[in-house]
Each structure stands twice: as C-alpha cells, then as structure tokens.
C-alpha cells in the first residue's frame, strides 16, 4: 500500500483579511482517502510561508493515516509529500 499527499496554498487569497487557503489530498494506493480545503489561521507574509503551513497540515494528515494503517496492521510504503513551491521544499 502506498501513501502520497499533495498540498497547495492560495497565498492571501481572502481579500478581506489576507488569510491564505490550504488544499490537501491524501491518496492511499492511488485512491483519495483524505481531502480538505480550509482557511489558514495565521496570515502568511510570503507565498513560501503559506505553502509551508499547507505542507505542515498535510504532514499531520499523513501521520494520522499512517497511525491508523499501523494499528490495522496494514503494510505501507514510506509516505511521500508533494509540494509545488521550491522555497518551501528547501
């Protein structure tokens, strides 16, 4: 079983308060099991910061899913997180 997550952020997408929006999808063996779109609680000062917050949220979801899979004794590969912002990746 494979576990992959993709995340993205819309930096300062809310014009009323400059909050960014996080988008996350977590796939297990190619099937979506977790997906979310939510407003970030803090105001990011740069796009890389908003992407980093989104990556952190996705990592939390990965941790939860892998703990459930471990509790169910399901073998899985090391989870992968995909981010589209080079600064956040570094």
Residue, then its C-alpha position, 0 to 999 in steps of 0.5 A: x500500500x502506498x501513501x502520497x499527499x499533495x498540498x497547495x496554498x492560495x497565498x492571501x487569497x481572502x481579500x478581506x483579511x489576507x488569510x491564505x487557503x490550504x488544499x490537501x489530498x491524501x491518496x492511499x494506493x492511488x485512491x483519495x482517502x483524505x481531502x480538505x480545503x480550509x482557511x489558514x489561521x495565521x496570515x502568511x507574509x510570503x507565498x513560501x510561508x503559506x505553502x509551508x503551513x499547507x505542507x505542515x497540515x498535510x504532514x499531520x494528515x499523513x501521520x494520522x493515516x499512517x497511525x491508523x494503517x499501523x494499528x490495522x496492521x496494514x503494510x505501507x510504503x514510506x509516505x511521500x509529500x508533494x509540494x509545488x513551491x521550491x522555497x518551501x521544499x528547501 
